Amino acid sequence: MARPAAIPARIGLYAAALLIAGYAGFPIYWMIVSSLREPSALLNQIELLPSPLSLQSYRNLLELTDYPAHFANSAIVALVTVAVTMVFSVMIAYAVTRQRIRGKKLIVGAMLYAYMFPPLLIAIPMYTIFAQWGLGDTLAGLIAAHLTLTLPLGVWFLWGFFKNMPFELEEAAMVDGCTRLGAFVRVVLPLALPGLITVAIFSFLLSWTDYTFALIMIGSDANKTLPVGLASMVGSFDLRWGEVMAGATLIALPLFVAFAFLTKYFIQGLGAGAVKG
């Protein structure tokens, strides 16, 4: 039973939590609600609950703009970025924790140091290099640019997992007949699953919502990703707020789905990453 003095403190804690949640969540709620208003009533009626609901903004967005093509570009870039990040970050992190490599802490630290540079600082010289290689205004060049953000983060995060994972587990598997690769696949990867999912979510989030690299790397409308394509709608003379809100809602939808199904692993990964490494 809670002590009487602890009840006001608990009430204050819950009230502060609700206040912060409402402050953070209301813009998202307003974005979704605005996308469901009648286009004619969007700026004329201020209501917390729109009546009647309308999908006209979504129909206009998907039928009258290049949003579907931009969505496909973003999906390709984000998924490829996640796949490449997962493969190389696992390989590098496992190698520096299990192999005798001179200066391996310096290697991991240098990768994390590279991650600390603001994207705008490296996007312009990177675009100059990619243009000379024929990768200017291509999705491949944009993926390579995103890897400068996601790969160092993935290596650093998984390094903490693998470093604190007892090697005796792999030795026991190899004694039972597994090869080194078999022990890695059957023992190490399942134990590192929360970390792998956390790295995948962060990589997808960084690539899916990136604006700086996409703005500098991509010039043609055919290769634009969602953030840049949506921003171009805001800058036009005929500003359609309903379509903009609908587009922003669809951008956030994959993130909502990912966090809804993977929250347990994500929290485990963040907690383990905070105490390991």
Beta strands, then each sheet from edge to edge (+ up, - down):
end
